[in-house]
Amino acid sequence: MSAIRYTKDHEYIRINGDVGVIGISDHAQHALGDVVFVELPEVGKTLAAGSEAAVVESVKAASEVYAPVAGEVIEVNSAIEEKPATVNEDPLGAGWFIKIRIADTRALDALMDETAYQAFLKTLD
């Protein structure tokens, strides 16, 4: 079973065992506008929780994507480097950024589930 968790910076991590798929939420891609460039890390890079995992540039701004939890990058989505608009079209699906092997799955407990994230978004209005 896979679950999804969110950060207050609008990254998500979809969990499947000790592997996490990281990307930005639908809210984040709407706020950014049209994504025109994505820079991904190298496979094998170790990320600390809260460290820069990727860079995304839109017509409005450049933003960092932070690692929700610590882990090692095991795969990158090179398709979004070639077609960055995929991040806008399907942020929770084909628009994912990286897959990591999660260092400590207990760290996921500090992140928001879907219900908590939706409640958090309402506080931003």
NORNORBEL-V957870 format. One record per run of one state. SS is the DSSP state (hx for helix, st for strand, lp for the rest). FROM is the first residue (numbers start at 1). TO is the last residue. If there is no record, write none. Layout:
ss->SS from->FROM to->TO
ss->SS from->FROM to->TO
//
This chain:
ss->lp from->1 to->2
ss->st from->3 to->6
ss->lp from->7 to->10
ss->st from->11 to->16
ss->lp from->17 to->18
ss->st from->19 to->24
ss->lp from->25 to->25
ss->hx from->26 to->32
ss->lp from->33 to->34
ss->st from->35 to->40
ss->lp from->41 to->45
ss->st from->46 to->47
ss->lp from->48 to->51
ss->st from->52 to->58
ss->lp from->59 to->61
ss->st from->62 to->66
ss->lp from->67 to->70
ss->st from->71 to->76
ss->lp from->77 to->77
ss->hx from->78 to->82
ss->lp from->83 to->85
ss->hx from->86 to->89
ss->lp from->90 to->97
ss->st from->98 to->102
ss->lp from->103 to->104
ss->hx from->105 to->110
ss->lp from->111 to->111
ss->st from->112 to->112
ss->lp from->113 to->113
ss->hx from->114 to->124
ss->lp from->125 to->125
//
